[in-house]
């Protein structure tokens, strides 16, 4: 799948295409729910369930990268250069300082909420 991101067209994977060898990827997902927020002193970490038509995965966002206007439940977002780690054989997306994020041009209507 392709989508314009900034001034460039980018290729995006689906959730089901994430593999053990995937370390950094581009993906379009819908924010399904906010599962967890952990605060410790001045540090905060958010965990969301995100997905597309093919499955769902956790997305981890540190407090300093969290933008309230972007991370609204039900919105579809494009993530470019998001880190992917497999934890107990399941993919987890991790937002880093190098990840580019924007509201997606494509709106996902149906989302599979079963975790991979």
Secondary structure, 3 states (H helix, E strand, C coil): CEEEECCEEEECECHHHCCCCCCEEEEEEEEEEEEEEEEECCEEEEEEEEEECCEEEEEEEEHHHCCCCCCCCCCEEEEEEEEEEEECCEEEEECCCCCEEEECCCCCCCCCCCEC
